Each structure stands twice: as structure tokens, then as C-alpha cells.
Amino acid sequence: MTRIPASDVTKAARLSVAPMMAWTDAHCRYLHRLMSRHTLLYTEMVTAPALVRGGARHLLRFDPAEHPVALQLGGSDPDELAEAAHMGAEEGYDEVNLNVGCPSDRVQSGTFGAVLMEHPKRVADCVAAMTRACAVEVTVKCRIGVDDQEPEEVLPDFLEQIRSAGVRRVTIHARKAWLQGLSPKENRDIPPLDYDLVARMKGAFPDLHISVNGGITSLDQARGFLDAGLDGVMIGRAAYHTPADILLDADRLIHGAAHGPDMLEVIDGMRPYIARHLADGGKLAQVTRHMLGLFQGRPGARHWRRVLSEEGHRADAGLHTLERALEQVSGAVSA
């Protein structure tokens, strides 16, 4: 088992890719790691009950090449979360994160996710138990509030309680979550963003490492938050749909590296990974569905997506399918 030093994880958290259900699986993270050596990556949310009661430890598998990588857990029972966090640490994750931000009906029915913003003492008990149970840092991803809560009042209290429980790093999605009346998709767009409140929380809690999340679509925007004094920036949908715009320059512009990879290096790195996946009985589309946005905004991007979308699900789809798609964007790759 390999794990990177905690100080390196904190440095990586200057920029992170958000945990996104059905998107940030192991294939997606491997691709993103090829595009940025230093950005912190997160798993999809894995529920503690699935691990502890359901025996779904296979959900924790990841490739060592993904480091630095964090496991996001969902749950609300301190003992169960502690056991799940221990499993994650045993598997080699560099961080374990508690989801206090997801507004879906599924997590509400399980009394976890964003609904936990209404129960800060329960969150504090959970993270304290998780911290005692595992050897890696336990962090929290939260909203600024839910429903009729007043964020200016509830967020400082929430941060105070989790800090007292041992949390030193938190990511704040700068929107409320409306648990009644809005779908999970609407909760990502409709509630207004309050970046200023997140910035004020950094002023009020200077000892906390605070990352901002929500509506961030470019590295220039990310650098603006960092220059303004926030410790980190988490990007979600933009990193998935337009990964080249976010991740190819991330090492250079955010993490201070001399240079980052180019698209040819990324594609070259994916070939042996895809070959191993196919040899193990996997399907091409399971990997290439995460690659559809690689050339977004570049010549041939539509044809690249079409080839992978239409042919990637075929029984005989393989590396030759990837090469055929690549022919559609040969100019964009060499540019």
C-alpha cells in the first residue's frame, strides 16, 4: 500500500476535481491523473452502509497511479462511518471526506448528505469517530446551508463544531441546497452563489484550509480565488466536460510545475490502460465515455464524440475504435 504524505495532499488541494456520482469513477480518475499529476482527485460518493453492511469493499478499488486521491463517504452513523473510513485508509486512500452537500432524495432518505447541515452536532460526532478510526486526514464537503437556514448564522456554527471535532480541511459549495422543491440538478444551478460568504469564513477561521466549490469554470477563475486568500478551489462539471481546459494547464498554472502534459501524452497513456481493461473483460465505452469531452471546442470534436459514442458500445470495440476517433481530431492533437 502506497500513500503520499499528508502535506503533499494539502498542497494538491489547491485544486481538486469534485466527487460526482456516475462520473468520477476509477476510469475517469485515471484519465484525469494523466492530465494533471498534482490535482487532488475524489471518488464518487460511497455510502458507509454499502461498505459496512453490504460488504461492497470492491467499491474502494483504485489504481495506485491515481494518487493523490480521496475517498468520499456518505452516511450519518458515527460507528458505521468510522468503520468505513478505516476501510478506506486500509485501501490506501490519501484522505477520507464526509459528504454533507448532496441534496438527492436518496441521501435525504438516509439522513445524510446536505440534510446533515441541519445536524452539525451529528456531523461533529461522525468526523470525530472517523478521525479516531483511520490514519489519514478526515475532511468535510458541505453547503452554505439548506432550505430556510440563514447561511451567515448556520455556517460559522457548523464550521466551529467540525473544527472542534478535529477537521482541518473543508470544501464549501457556495450555494444553499433546497431539500424541498428543487431536483439535484436544479440544486447545482438555481440557488445563488455566495462566494463572499466563503471568503468571510476564511477570515473567521484562518486556521482552517478552506476550498471553494460551485460554478467555477476556468483556471483563471480558480487563480482569482487563490489570489484572494482561499486555500483551494474544487471544480466539478467543467473539469469533466472540458477537461483539457481545466486539467492540462493545472500543474503549471495552479501547482507551479514547469510544464504540463499535452494531449498526445494523455492519449498515449490511455492506450495501455484501455488494453488492460479490455483484456480483463471490460467494455471500451466504460472508459471512453469519460473521454468524450477531451477535444471540446477544438476542430473535429463532434466527430470524435460521434465515433466513440456510436461505436464504443459495440461488442468488437477496441483500441482500433479509439484510433478511428483520433483520426477525426488529428489536427487538434498535433496543435
Summary of the structure (lengths in Angstrom):
residues: 335
radius of gyration: 19.7
end to end distance: 39.0
largest distance: 57.5
contacts: 1171
relative contact order: 0.12
helix: 50%
strand: 14%
